Amino acid sequence: MIFQASAGREADFLLITGDEWADHPAFGAAVIARVLEAEDFSVAYLSRPQWKGVPPLDGIPRPRLAGLVTAGSLDSMVANYTAAKKRRAEGGHIPDRACIVYTGLLKTAFPGLPVILGGLEASLRRFAHYDYWEDKVRRPMLMDTGADALVYGMGERAVRELARQLSKGEPLYTRGVCVMADKAPQDAVMLPSFETVAKDRRAYAKAVMLEHREHDPVRGRTLCQPAGKKFLVCAPPALPLTTAELDFAAELPFTREPAVKAAEEVRFSLIHNRGCFGGCNFCSLAFHQGRTVTARSHASLLREAEGLTKLPGFKGYIHDVGGPTANFRRPACKKQTQSGSCADRQCLTPKPCPALDASHEDYLALLRKLRALPGVKKVFIRSGIRYDFLLLDQSGRFMEELVSHHISGQLKVAPEHCQDHVLDLMGKPRFSAFRAFAKRYETQNLKAGKKQFLVPYLISSHPGSRLEDAVELALTLKKMGRRPEQVQDFYPTPGTISTCMYHTGLDPRTMKPVFTAKSPHEKAMQRALLQWFLPQNRKLAAEGLRLAGRPDLIPVLLGPFKRVKRK
């Protein structure tokens, strides 16, 4: 489907996205389009174009300045395939490696047209990267697509500057942007070449760690990676938007029409922050949005909430007031704003930094104001909450009001595992923090006279987890009386530290060896052990217990097997 925002004008940009079009501030493509329109550029939008059969861009006028390409909210390979590399039943709406395909459509239809990549797929594949689906290291995304520039991370600042450069015929380059060059800049930090990291796993691990350390808007430096006869030049990250700039972007004239299911799910939700200093190694947020948290003002969010109450279909419930991590409202500490995030330590793990500001008062004040709005019955929090960060809030007021006002029957949290050595590799808090939180949560629910459940998210087969670790997790969960519904096989997505561990067998932070379960059968056994109570998992779980040297636990976890009489 194609949309023309500025009727009667030639389009300056043609934006192609792999998502169904949703004119809502939760969707990056819509935000970029609205930001460009606010700069008086005209944008045509093309969502999920056909890429097979008839020429898909026939009849579409050539844009004046450039084509913009995003695979959408997910990497297209993640969107199309499960962690077991099986085609998703709901997949197939976008092509595999969508950035490559969509760039090809533009280059074929409009020879010589500049093409700029953006979004998660491009951002996480900006350097030479391990590709789980091909089990090899692929070239930087700009080389595979032939695009002219790549915007990584949050793109409002970069895309405005690129639009200005395009309109004036200037070279494309600014903060938050990667380009290919014929030679390396003199001031750049050199990464091992694509050819080196493709064959040398230690070099790949060192490159990944350097890329993550330099991904900081304050202290980050220009990075350069040779590939063939060219050089990938990656400028330092764009500076985070200020509160005023976040407010401006969120309050652009989005229609919020529920044209697609994904938009319907967030239609009555508010996004109050960006960035995450949580530091989970399997998560792409730190390498995309960055570790510096910025937040919108109360006034802006209240205006947006008042607007929600006037939308058709609003029944008094704000479904979420969240973001990457719901209970982060400011940078982790004062030093982070002035000097950048620490290069060699995380804010919360393995132990919380003493400089961490754990006050929840500003978030709590915002929630109270939203609850008091006329027409609002309930304000829920459905985005993830860092329970270890919540435990650092000594006042206890946020926990009390969270339980009393902001949970819709169940609270989802993510302990992920119980074994400390696995949690250290994940970048997650020790399991003792989850036990402490679960106890406080139960106590607070009893005090409030509520019966609300705690739903733990778990990851099986993360690097470092052996069968015996899955056994210990199963036992721990059984002793706690928990039967987890949310279990995800570890998915090696591009760009993360955990994916580097999976590919190299090394922890890039220490260069020490890391065990990784790669056999589909072993991964299936680990997952079955985490959901031992499901009848279809009994056989695999029993096999896992035997291989882990714990057949004595078969009756403990699984109970007696019934003998089947043969006819």
Secondary structure per residue as TSV (DSSP state, phi and psi in degrees):
chain	resnum	aa	ss	phi	psi
A	1	M	-	360.0	142.3
A	2	I	E	-118.9	140.6
A	3	F	E	-124.3	145.8
A	4	Q	E	-122.7	112.4
A	5	A	S	-72.7	-41.0
A	6	S	S	-107.9	90.1
A	7	A	T	-59.7	139.1
A	8	G	T	84.2	-1.1
A	9	R	S	-114.0	148.1
A	10	E	-	-65.3	137.2
A	11	A	-	-72.5	128.1
A	12	D	S	-74.5	-35.8
A	13	F	E	-132.2	144.4
A	14	L	E	-113.0	115.3
A	15	L	E	-102.0	120.6
A	16	I	E	-107.7	128.9
A	17	T	E	-130.2	146.4
A	18	G	S	-80.9	-10.8
A	19	D	S	-83.0	154.2
A	20	E	-	-63.4	143.9
A	21	W	-	-68.5	129.7
A	22	A	-	-138.6	111.8
A	23	D	-	-83.7	78.0
A	24	H	S	-147.5	143.2
A	25	P	T	-67.0	-6.8
A	26	A	T	-81.9	-7.8
A	27	F	S	-111.2	120.5
A	28	G	H	-58.0	-40.7
A	29	A	H	-60.7	-41.8
A	30	A	H	-65.9	-39.5
A	31	V	H	-62.4	-46.5
A	32	I	H	-62.4	-42.1
A	33	A	H	-62.0	-45.2
A	34	R	H	-68.1	-35.7
A	35	V	H	-63.2	-43.5
A	36	L	H	-65.0	-40.2
A	37	E	H	-62.8	-35.3
A	38	A	H	-66.3	-21.0
A	39	E	T	-93.1	11.8
A	40	D	T	70.8	28.9
A	41	F	-	-99.1	150.2
A	42	S	-	-100.2	134.0
A	43	V	E	-125.6	128.1
A	44	A	E	-101.4	141.7
A	45	Y	E	-115.9	136.9
A	46	L	E	-130.8	113.6
A	47	S	E	-105.8	136.8
A	48	R	S	45.2	57.9
A	49	P	-	-66.4	151.4
A	50	Q	-	-64.2	137.4
A	51	W	-	-119.9	-0.1
A	52	K	S	-124.1	152.3
A	53	G	S	84.7	-124.3
A	54	V	S	-61.6	149.8
A	55	P	-	-55.0	113.2
A	56	P	T	-70.4	-21.9
A	57	L	T	-104.9	12.0
A	58	D	T	-59.1	135.0
A	59	G	T	86.1	-6.5
A	60	I	-	-92.8	124.5
A	61	P	-	-63.9	149.3
A	62	R	-	-67.2	127.6
A	63	P	-	-68.1	152.6
A	64	R	S	-70.9	-38.3
A	65	L	S	-109.8	-49.6
A	66	A	E	-168.6	164.2
A	67	G	E	-100.6	141.3
A	68	L	E	-116.0	133.7
A	69	V	E	-128.6	130.9
A	70	T	E	-139.3	140.3
A	71	A	-	-71.0	-18.0
A	72	G	-	118.9	-160.5
A	73	S	S	-72.2	-18.7
A	74	L	S	-124.2	157.2
A	75	D	-	-60.1	135.3
A	76	S	H	-62.9	-30.5
A	77	M	H	-71.5	-36.6
A	78	V	H	-67.1	-38.6
A	79	A	H	-65.0	-32.4
A	80	N	H	-96.7	-18.8
A	81	Y	B	-133.9	148.5
A	82	T	-	-79.7	175.5
A	83	A	T	-64.5	-20.3
A	84	A	T	-87.9	8.0
A	85	K	S	66.8	24.9
A	86	K	-	-95.5	142.8
A	87	R	B	-63.2	128.3
A	88	R	-	-68.9	142.8
A	89	A	T	-61.3	-34.6
A	90	E	T	-92.3	3.6
A	91	G	-	-79.5	-176.7
A	92	G	-	95.3	-4.1
A	93	H	S	-76.2	-23.0
A	94	I	S	-126.0	155.2
A	95	P	-	-74.9	154.6
A	96	D	T	-58.3	141.3
A	97	R	T	53.0	58.5
A	98	A	H	-59.7	-36.1
A	99	C	H	-60.3	-39.3
A	100	I	H	-66.5	-45.5
A	101	V	H	-66.4	-46.8
A	102	Y	H	-66.8	-37.4
A	103	T	H	-63.0	-40.4
A	104	G	H	-60.8	-38.9
A	105	L	H	-60.7	-45.5
A	106	L	H	-67.4	-43.7
A	107	K	H	-65.4	-34.3
A	108	T	H	-73.5	-44.9
A	109	A	H	-73.4	-33.6
A	110	F	S	-132.0	77.3
A	111	P	T	-54.9	135.4
A	112	G	T	84.2	-4.8
A	113	L	-	-73.7	128.7
A	114	P	-	-63.7	140.6
A	115	V	E	-124.8	131.9
A	116	I	E	-118.4	128.1
A	117	L	E	-92.6	152.1
A	118	G	E	-159.2	-178.7
A	119	G	H	89.7	178.5
A	120	L	H	-64.4	-46.1
A	121	E	H	-58.0	-48.1
A	122	A	H	-66.9	-42.1
A	123	S	H	-61.0	-47.3
A	124	L	H	-79.3	-12.8
A	125	R	T	-110.0	21.5
A	126	R	S	-68.8	-31.8
A	127	F	S	-99.0	173.7
A	128	A	S	-56.0	131.8
A	129	H	E	-143.5	148.8
A	130	Y	E	-74.9	131.3
A	131	D	E	-110.0	112.7
A	132	Y	T	-62.0	-36.5
A	133	W	T	-74.7	-29.3
A	134	E	T	-101.1	-8.9
A	135	D	T	53.9	49.9
A	136	K	E	-157.4	168.1
A	137	V	E	-88.6	125.8
A	138	R	E	-99.2	161.4
A	139	R	-	-68.9	164.3
A	140	P	-	-54.4	145.6
A	141	M	H	-56.5	-35.2
A	142	L	H	-62.2	-34.3
A	143	M	H	-72.2	-39.9
A	144	D	H	-71.5	-26.1
A	145	T	H	-97.2	-31.4
A	146	G	-	78.3	12.8
A	147	A	-	-69.2	165.7
A	148	D	S	-92.3	-25.7
A	149	A	E	-158.2	158.1
A	150	L	E	-132.6	122.8
A	151	V	E	-93.5	123.9
A	152	Y	-	-112.9	155.8
A	153	G	S	73.2	-154.6
A	154	M	S	-75.9	124.5
A	155	G	-	-101.7	3.0
A	156	E	H	-60.1	-48.4
A	157	R	H	-63.6	-47.8
A	158	A	H	-64.9	-42.8
A	159	V	H	-70.1	-31.6
A	160	R	H	-64.1	-43.1
A	161	E	H	-69.1	-40.4
A	162	L	H	-63.2	-38.4
A	163	A	H	-62.1	-42.1
A	164	R	H	-63.2	-44.4
A	165	Q	H	-63.0	-41.4
A	166	L	H	-63.4	-42.1
A	167	S	H	-67.3	-23.6
A	168	K	H	-103.9	1.5
A	169	G	T	71.2	26.2
A	170	E	-	-91.1	160.2
A	171	P	-	-60.2	147.5
A	172	L	-	-89.2	111.5
A	173	Y	-	-175.6	131.2
A	174	T	-	-166.0	179.2
A	175	R	T	-57.6	142.7
A	176	G	T	77.8	17.1
A	177	V	E	-131.9	143.0
A	178	C	E	-115.0	143.5
A	179	V	E	-139.1	163.9
A	180	M	E	-97.4	139.9
A	181	A	E	-133.2	160.8
A	182	D	S	-80.8	-20.5
A	183	K	S	-145.9	160.2
A	184	A	-	-81.8	137.5
A	185	P	-	-62.8	147.2
A	186	Q	T	-65.9	-30.6
A	187	D	T	-93.4	6.5
A	188	A	-	-82.9	149.4
A	189	V	E	-85.4	124.2
A	190	M	E	-86.3	130.9
A	191	L	-	-94.2	157.3
A	192	P	-	-57.2	146.3
A	193	S	-	-66.3	162.5
A	194	F	H	-55.4	-44.6
A	195	E	H	-62.1	-35.1
A	196	T	H	-71.9	-48.9
A	197	V	H	-70.7	-21.8
A	198	A	H	-69.3	-25.2
A	199	K	H	-117.2	-14.5
A	200	D	-	-117.7	107.7
A	201	R	H	-70.5	-31.6
A	202	R	H	-66.5	-40.7
A	203	A	H	-64.4	-38.2
A	204	Y	H	-62.9	-45.0
A	205	A	H	-62.3	-41.0
A	206	K	H	-66.4	-38.3
A	207	A	H	-64.5	-44.3
A	208	V	H	-61.3	-42.2
A	209	M	H	-66.3	-37.8
A	210	L	H	-66.8	-40.1
A	211	E	H	-61.2	-41.7
A	212	H	H	-71.5	-39.3
A	213	R	H	-64.1	-34.3
A	214	E	T	-88.0	-1.5
A	215	H	-	-83.4	72.4
A	216	D	-	-145.9	131.6
A	217	P	T	-70.6	-18.6
A	218	V	T	-93.4	-51.2
A	219	R	T	-107.6	-0.4
A	220	G	-	-65.2	143.7
A	221	R	-	-113.7	164.7
A	222	T	-	-65.7	131.9
A	223	L	E	-111.2	147.2
A	224	C	E	-136.7	131.3
A	225	Q	E	-127.7	114.4
A	226	P	E	-65.1	143.0
A	227	A	E	-152.0	110.2
A	228	G	T	63.0	-130.0
A	229	K	T	-96.3	6.3
A	230	K	E	-113.0	172.9
A	231	F	E	-132.4	125.6
A	232	L	E	-78.0	124.2
A	233	V	E	-114.2	118.4
A	234	C	E	-113.4	111.4
A	235	A	-	-67.8	160.3
A	236	P	-	-58.5	156.9
A	237	P	-	-58.9	149.7
A	238	A	-	-63.4	148.4
A	239	L	-	-67.1	141.5
A	240	P	-	-60.8	150.6
A	241	L	-	-66.0	142.8
A	242	T	-	-71.2	170.2
A	243	T	H	-57.6	-43.2
A	244	A	H	-63.2	-39.1
A	245	E	H	-70.9	-38.3
A	246	L	H	-62.3	-43.5
A	247	D	H	-59.9	-44.8
A	248	F	H	-60.5	-47.1
A	249	A	H	-64.3	-40.5
A	250	A	H	-70.5	-25.4
A	251	E	T	-102.3	16.6
A	252	L	S	-65.0	163.4
A	253	P	-	-76.6	64.6
A	254	F	-	-71.6	141.9
A	255	T	-	-79.9	-26.7
A	256	R	-	59.0	20.6
A	257	E	-	-66.1	133.5
A	258	P	-	-80.5	62.5
A	259	A	-	-70.3	-24.0
A	260	V	S	-134.1	161.3
A	261	K	H	-59.7	-41.5
A	262	A	H	-61.2	-37.6
A	263	A	H	-70.2	-36.0
A	264	E	H	-61.1	-37.6
A	265	E	H	-67.4	-27.8
A	266	V	H	-111.0	4.2
A	267	R	T	-57.2	-38.1
A	268	F	T	-108.9	36.9
A	269	S	E	-118.8	159.1
A	270	L	E	-121.2	135.9
A	271	I	E	-103.1	116.7
A	272	H	-	-106.4	-10.5
A	273	N	E	-146.4	171.2
A	274	R	E	-141.1	155.2
A	275	G	-	83.6	162.6
A	276	C	-	-155.9	124.0
A	277	F	-	-99.3	17.6
A	278	G	-	-65.1	-38.3
A	279	G	-	78.0	27.6
A	280	C	-	-69.0	126.9
A	281	N	T	-72.8	-19.3
A	282	F	T	-91.4	-2.2
A	283	C	-	-99.2	143.6
A	284	S	S	-87.5	-5.7
A	285	L	H	-60.6	-45.1
A	286	A	H	-62.5	-33.8
A	287	F	H	-88.6	-2.1
A	288	H	H	-116.0	-69.7
A	289	Q	T	-76.9	-24.6
A	290	G	-	95.3	170.2
A	291	R	S	-92.1	-8.0
A	292	T	-	-88.3	118.2
A	293	V	-	-87.0	130.5
A	294	T	E	-126.0	156.6
A	295	A	E	-140.9	154.7
A	296	R	-	-79.5	161.7
A	297	S	-	-77.9	157.5
A	298	H	H	-59.7	-42.8
A	299	A	H	-60.8	-43.1
A	300	S	H	-64.6	-44.2
A	301	L	H	-67.0	-35.5
A	302	L	H	-67.8	-38.3
A	303	R	H	-63.1	-42.2
A	304	E	H	-65.5	-41.9
A	305	A	H	-63.3	-40.9
A	306	E	H	-61.0	-36.7
A	307	G	H	-65.2	-36.3
A	308	L	H	-61.7	-38.3
A	309	T	H	-64.8	-17.9
A	310	K	T	-97.8	-3.8
A	311	L	S	-76.8	146.3
A	312	P	T	-60.1	137.0
A	313	G	T	91.8	-9.3
A	314	F	-	-71.2	126.3
A	315	K	-	-114.0	16.3
A	316	G	S	100.9	1.2
A	317	Y	E	-115.7	118.1
A	318	I	E	-86.7	116.1
A	319	H	-	-73.6	-26.8
A	320	D	E	-161.1	143.9
A	321	V	E	-126.9	87.8
A	322	G	E	-147.0	-147.2
A	323	G	S	164.3	-154.5
A	324	P	S	-54.1	-46.4
A	325	T	S	-135.7	121.8
A	326	A	T	-62.6	-40.2
A	327	N	T	-95.7	28.0
A	328	F	-	-106.4	123.3
A	329	R	-	-125.7	-1.3
A	330	R	S	-156.1	167.7
A	331	P	-	-56.5	154.6
A	332	A	S	-59.1	-34.9
A	333	C	S	-157.7	169.9
A	334	K	H	-64.4	-34.3
A	335	K	H	-62.3	-33.8
A	336	Q	H	-61.4	-38.9
A	337	T	H	-69.5	-37.3
A	338	Q	H	-86.2	-39.6
A	339	S	H	-117.9	-4.1
A	340	G	-	90.6	170.9
A	341	S	S	-69.9	149.4
A	342	C	-	-63.2	135.2
A	343	A	S	-72.9	-32.1
A	344	D	S	-121.7	20.8
A	345	R	-	-153.6	153.7
A	346	Q	-	-96.7	160.9
A	347	C	S	-74.7	-33.5
A	348	L	S	-112.3	-21.8
A	349	T	S	-128.8	153.7
A	350	P	S	-70.7	-17.8
A	351	K	S	-133.5	149.7
A	352	P	-	-60.8	138.9
A	353	C	-	-68.4	138.2
A	354	P	T	-61.1	-23.8
A	355	A	T	-82.6	-3.8
A	356	L	-	-65.8	133.1
A	357	D	-	-94.8	106.3
A	358	A	-	-102.3	14.1
A	359	S	-	-65.6	135.8
A	360	H	-	-107.0	11.1
A	361	E	H	-64.0	-39.2
A	362	D	H	-66.8	-42.6
A	363	Y	H	-64.8	-41.1
A	364	L	H	-63.8	-41.9
A	365	A	H	-63.0	-39.0
A	366	L	H	-62.1	-47.3
A	367	L	H	-61.9	-38.8
A	368	R	H	-63.1	-42.2
A	369	K	H	-63.6	-40.9
A	370	L	H	-65.9	-39.8
A	371	R	H	-63.3	-28.7
A	372	A	T	-84.7	-5.3
A	373	L	S	-67.4	138.6
A	374	P	T	-59.5	134.3
A	375	G	T	91.6	-9.8
A	376	V	-	-99.0	121.0
A	377	K	-	-91.8	-44.3
A	378	K	E	-143.2	147.3
A	379	V	E	-123.8	113.2
A	380	F	-	-101.7	157.4
A	381	I	-	-117.9	114.9
A	382	R	-	-116.8	-14.2
A	383	S	S	-67.0	162.0
A	384	G	-	-63.4	142.6
A	385	I	-	-114.7	132.0
A	386	R	-	-82.4	104.6
A	387	Y	H	-69.8	-28.9
A	388	D	H	-68.0	-34.4
A	389	F	H	-70.1	-40.1
A	390	L	H	-61.2	-38.8
A	391	L	H	-63.0	-23.1
A	392	L	T	-77.8	-13.8
A	393	D	-	-77.6	103.1
A	394	Q	T	-69.4	-24.6
A	395	S	T	-67.6	-32.7
A	396	G	-	79.9	-2.7
A	397	R	H	-69.2	-38.1
A	398	F	H	-66.1	-42.8
A	399	M	H	-59.5	-42.0
A	400	E	H	-62.4	-46.9
A	401	E	H	-78.4	-28.6
A	402	L	H	-57.7	-50.0
A	403	V	H	-68.1	-38.6
A	404	S	H	-76.1	-30.4
A	405	H	H	-128.2	-22.4
A	406	H	S	-121.0	15.6
A	407	I	-	-116.2	132.0
A	408	S	S	-99.3	65.2
A	409	G	S	90.8	-38.7
A	410	Q	E	-149.4	149.2
A	411	L	E	-113.9	125.9
A	412	K	E	-98.0	124.9
A	413	V	E	-130.4	167.9
A	414	A	E	-128.7	79.2
A	415	P	E	-69.8	-30.3
A	416	E	E	72.8	-39.7
A	417	H	-	-161.1	178.3
A	418	C	S	-121.6	-14.4
A	419	Q	-	-84.9	125.1
A	420	D	H	-60.7	-38.3
A	421	H	H	-68.5	-29.6
A	422	V	H	-73.8	-43.2
A	423	L	H	-61.4	-36.7
A	424	D	H	-62.1	-39.2
A	425	L	H	-71.0	-30.8
A	426	M	H	-74.8	-21.7
A	427	G	T	77.7	30.8
A	428	K	-	-111.0	158.6
A	429	P	-	-67.9	159.9
A	430	R	-	-62.5	154.6
A	431	F	H	-65.4	-22.4
A	432	S	H	-59.6	-30.8
A	433	A	H	-67.1	-39.3
A	434	F	H	-66.3	-41.5
A	435	R	H	-59.6	-44.4
A	436	A	H	-63.7	-41.4
A	437	F	H	-66.8	-44.1
A	438	A	H	-58.9	-39.6
A	439	K	H	-66.1	-45.0
A	440	R	H	-65.4	-38.0
A	441	Y	H	-63.2	-44.3
A	442	E	H	-64.0	-44.5
A	443	T	H	-61.2	-43.1
A	444	Q	H	-67.7	-35.7
A	445	N	H	-66.0	-40.9
A	446	L	H	-62.2	-42.3
A	447	K	H	-63.1	-38.1
A	448	A	H	-85.0	-4.6
A	449	G	T	69.0	33.2
A	450	K	-	-117.8	153.4
A	451	K	-	-118.9	88.9
A	452	Q	-	-122.5	139.2
A	453	F	E	-94.6	154.7
A	454	L	E	-108.8	120.0
A	455	V	E	-109.7	110.3
A	456	P	E	-86.5	134.5
A	457	Y	E	-88.0	140.2
A	458	L	E	-134.9	150.4
A	459	I	E	-118.3	128.1
A	460	S	E	-99.5	150.9
A	461	S	S	65.1	23.1
A	462	H	-	-64.4	147.0
A	463	P	T	-46.8	132.8
A	464	G	T	100.7	-18.9
A	465	S	-	-91.4	118.7
A	466	R	-	-100.2	175.5
A	467	L	H	-56.9	-42.5
A	468	E	H	-64.1	-28.3
A	469	D	H	-71.4	-37.9
A	470	A	H	-64.7	-36.3
A	471	V	H	-62.4	-46.7
A	472	E	H	-62.0	-38.3
A	473	L	H	-66.3	-42.3
A	474	A	H	-60.6	-45.0
A	475	L	H	-62.3	-43.4
A	476	T	H	-61.2	-44.7
A	477	L	H	-64.3	-41.0
A	478	K	H	-63.9	-42.3
A	479	K	H	-64.2	-31.4
A	480	M	T	-83.6	-3.3
A	481	G	T	74.2	29.4
A	482	R	-	-114.0	137.0
A	483	R	-	-121.0	95.0
A	484	P	-	-66.7	132.2
A	485	E	S	-93.1	-27.7
A	486	Q	E	-102.7	95.7
A	487	V	E	-126.0	127.3
A	488	Q	E	-121.8	127.7
A	489	D	E	-61.6	140.9
A	490	F	-	-56.8	130.9
A	491	Y	-	-116.1	109.3
A	492	P	-	-74.4	86.5
A	493	T	-	-86.5	154.1
A	494	P	T	-58.8	141.7
A	495	G	T	89.5	-11.7
A	496	T	-	-87.7	160.0
A	497	I	H	-67.5	-37.8
A	498	S	H	-64.7	-36.4
A	499	T	H	-65.3	-36.5
A	500	C	H	-61.3	-42.0
A	501	M	H	-60.9	-43.7
A	502	Y	H	-60.4	-45.8
A	503	H	H	-72.6	-44.5
A	504	T	H	-93.2	-22.2
A	505	G	S	73.1	19.4
A	506	L	E	-130.5	146.0
A	507	D	E	-83.6	110.9
A	508	P	T	-64.5	-16.0
A	509	R	T	-76.2	-30.8
A	510	T	T	-122.9	-15.9
A	511	M	T	65.7	19.6
A	512	K	E	-86.1	149.7
A	513	P	E	-63.6	146.7
A	514	V	-	-132.6	126.9
A	515	F	-	-69.8	140.7
A	516	T	-	-137.0	127.6
A	517	A	-	-77.7	116.8
A	518	K	-	-115.9	-20.9
A	519	S	-	-67.8	128.7
A	520	P	H	-56.0	-33.3
A	521	H	H	-70.3	-42.8
A	522	E	H	-64.9	-39.7
A	523	K	H	-63.6	-38.4
A	524	A	H	-64.8	-37.7
A	525	M	H	-66.5	-42.0
A	526	Q	H	-61.4	-42.6
A	527	R	H	-66.9	-41.0
A	528	A	H	-61.5	-37.7
A	529	L	H	-64.5	-33.9
A	530	L	H	-73.9	-18.8
A	531	Q	T	-127.2	55.7
A	532	W	T	-60.4	-22.9
A	533	F	T	-80.2	-11.6
A	534	L	S	-80.6	129.4
A	535	P	G	-54.3	-37.7
A	536	Q	G	-70.7	-11.0
A	537	N	G	-98.0	-6.0
A	538	R	H	-58.3	-46.4
A	539	K	H	-64.3	-47.9
A	540	L	H	-65.6	-40.5
A	541	A	H	-64.1	-41.0
A	542	A	H	-63.9	-40.4
A	543	E	H	-63.6	-41.5
A	544	G	H	-62.5	-40.7
A	545	L	H	-63.3	-40.3
A	546	R	H	-66.2	-45.8
A	547	L	H	-66.0	-29.3
A	548	A	T	-81.4	1.6
A	549	G	T	76.9	23.7
A	550	R	-	-127.6	53.0
A	551	P	G	-64.1	-20.2
A	552	D	G	-64.2	-19.5
A	553	L	G	-88.3	-5.3
A	554	I	I	-58.4	-49.9
A	555	P	I	-69.0	-27.4
A	556	V	I	-68.1	-48.4
A	557	L	I	-84.3	-42.2
A	558	L	I	-105.4	-14.7
A	559	G	-	75.8	176.1
A	560	P	-	-69.8	137.7
A	561	F	-	-79.7	136.7
A	562	K	-	-80.0	134.3
A	563	R	-	-78.0	136.1
A	564	V	-	-98.8	120.9
A	565	K	-	-73.4	131.5
A	566	R	-	-83.0	139.9
A	567	K	-	-78.6	360.0
